[in-house]
Each structure stands twice: as C-alpha cells, then as structure tokens.
Amino acid sequence: MQEKYLFEYAVIRVVPKVEREEFLNVGVILYCAGQRFLKCIVEVNETRLSAFACEVETTIIQSNLKAIEKICIGGAEAGPIGQLDIASRFRWLTATRSTVVQASKVHPGFCINAEETLLKLFQQLVL
C-alpha cells in the first residue's frame, strides 16, 4: 500500500478591489513536508481578468506571480525569503495580506504524489 502524505495548499487570487472582496483564482500553491515539495502553478486568463477588472495592470500581476514562483523554488535569486526552509517560505507566501495578489486560507489534505495533486487542484480551482 502506498503511503499518504499530509499536504497543505492555498489558492492564489487576484483581488482588484480589496474592499469589495471579489477575486479571480489564478493559481495554486502546494506544500508537502513529507515529500519536501513546494511548488505553485499560475495562469492568468487576461480576457477574464480584463472583463472582471479592466483597471488592473496585468504586468504588475504577472510580476507578483513570478515572485511567488521564485520563492517556491528558493535560492539566492528569490531574495531573503528564498533562503528560508520550504515550510517557512510556504507560511510567508500564504500569510494573510490585503493586496491585489493574495492567497486563500490554507487547506489540508492527504496525497500520494504532491505533483499530481497540485495539477488536479489547479484544474479544479483555476481553469
């Protein structure tokens, strides 16, 4: 029998007007300590985003999402946060913020393969 691992994930959202609490899901970040896994998948459907919030600058959104991807990978290129261990990077990325790009609350689950689980969640929650 294959071993199941505890994982945590959050949905990455674009919240154009924080005070209205409306958002568009653009990605998923998944952390699994047992598999030493931290990765995100992001995709911005610019047509949907412009219909949802035409005043948002997509270049700024893309830049913020690239920073999240770099922090997940870690290393010097990701700055001081990228130097932290993967659990600390995940906690930093999913901390509550009132910015245009933010993460949902963290949700737990069990998986056999973290990469497959990330892809499945991305399909279900973003696409």
C-alpha positions, 0 to 999 in steps of 0.5 A: 500500500502506498503511503499518504502524505499530509499536504497543505495548499492555498489558492492564489487570487487576484483581488482588484478591489480589496474592499469589495472582496471579489477575486479571480483564482489564478493559481495554486500553491502546494506544500508537502513536508513529507515529500519536501515539495513546494511548488505553485502553478499560475495562469492568468486568463487576461480576457477574464481578468480584463472583463472582471477588472479592466483597471488592473495592470496585468504586468504588475500581476504577472510580476507578483506571480513570478515572485511567488514562483521564485520563492517556491523554488528558493535560492539566492535569486528569490531574495531573503525569503528564498533562503528560508526552509520550504515550510517557512517560505510556504507560511510567508507566501500564504500569510494573510495580506490585503493586496491585489495578489493574495492567497486563500486560507490554507487547506489540508489534505492527504496525497500520494504524489504532491505533483499530481495533486497540485495539477488536479487542484489547479484544474479544479480551482483555476481553469 
